[in-house]
């Protein structure tokens, strides 16, 4: 009878200890998608690129410094 009482007591302690602890760690919450960006067209090659990556210049926006220089050099000749 003593062993049955001891076993019931140990089971109760184990049950209480497990109840206070979560079984699985919480999964990280997914990040919301980024908002859409405005797309701009390179004045030299016509490629579309996000506004935050565009390089401003005389005559429009450009996808690279080389295209900006090429476009401005052509405009200076005319």
C-alpha positions as CSV (number, residue, x, y, z in Angstrom):
1,X,0.0,0.0,0.0
2,X,2.9,2.4,0.8
3,X,4.3,1.8,-2.7
4,X,1.0,2.5,-4.4
5,X,0.7,5.8,-2.4
6,X,4.3,6.7,-3.4
7,X,3.6,5.9,-7.0
8,X,0.4,8.1,-7.0
9,X,2.4,10.9,-5.4
10,X,5.2,10.8,-7.9
11,X,2.6,10.7,-10.8
12,X,0.9,13.8,-9.3
13,X,4.2,15.7,-9.1
14,X,5.2,14.6,-12.6
15,X,1.7,15.7,-13.9
16,X,1.9,19.2,-12.2
17,X,5.5,19.7,-13.4
18,X,4.6,18.9,-17.0
19,X,1.5,21.0,-17.0
20,X,3.4,24.2,-16.1
21,X,5.8,23.7,-19.0
22,X,4.8,24.0,-22.7
23,X,5.4,20.9,-24.8
24,X,6.8,22.6,-27.8
25,X,8.7,25.9,-28.2
26,X,6.7,28.6,-29.9
27,X,7.4,29.0,-33.6
28,X,8.5,32.4,-34.8
29,X,5.7,34.5,-36.3
30,X,6.0,34.9,-40.1
31,X,6.9,38.5,-41.2
32,X,4.3,40.3,-43.3
33,X,5.3,40.7,-47.0
34,X,7.0,43.9,-48.0
35,X,4.7,46.5,-49.6
36,X,4.9,46.9,-53.4
37,X,7.4,49.4,-54.7
38,X,7.1,51.9,-57.5
39,X,8.9,50.6,-60.6
40,X,10.8,53.1,-62.8
41,X,12.2,52.8,-66.3
42,X,15.9,53.4,-67.1
43,X,16.1,56.2,-69.7
44,X,19.0,54.5,-71.4
45,X,18.1,50.8,-71.7
46,X,14.4,50.7,-70.7
47,X,14.9,48.2,-67.9
48,X,12.4,48.5,-65.1
49,X,13.8,48.7,-61.6
50,X,12.5,49.6,-58.1
51,X,12.5,53.3,-57.3
52,X,14.9,52.9,-54.3
53,X,17.5,51.4,-56.6
54,X,17.2,54.0,-59.4
55,X,19.9,56.6,-59.9
56,X,18.6,60.1,-60.8
57,X,20.3,62.1,-63.5
58,X,19.7,64.7,-66.2
59,X,17.0,63.3,-68.5
60,X,15.4,60.7,-66.1
61,X,16.4,57.9,-63.9
62,X,19.0,55.2,-64.7
63,X,19.8,51.6,-63.7
64,X,23.6,52.2,-63.4
65,X,26.1,55.0,-63.3
66,X,27.5,53.8,-66.7
67,X,24.0,54.2,-68.3
68,X,23.6,57.7,-66.7
69,X,27.1,58.8,-68.0
70,X,26.4,57.3,-71.5
71,X,23.0,59.0,-71.8
72,X,24.3,62.4,-70.5
73,X,27.3,62.2,-72.9
74,X,24.9,61.5,-75.9
75,X,22.7,64.4,-74.8
76,X,25.7,66.8,-74.6
77,X,26.7,66.0,-78.2
78,X,23.3,66.8,-79.6
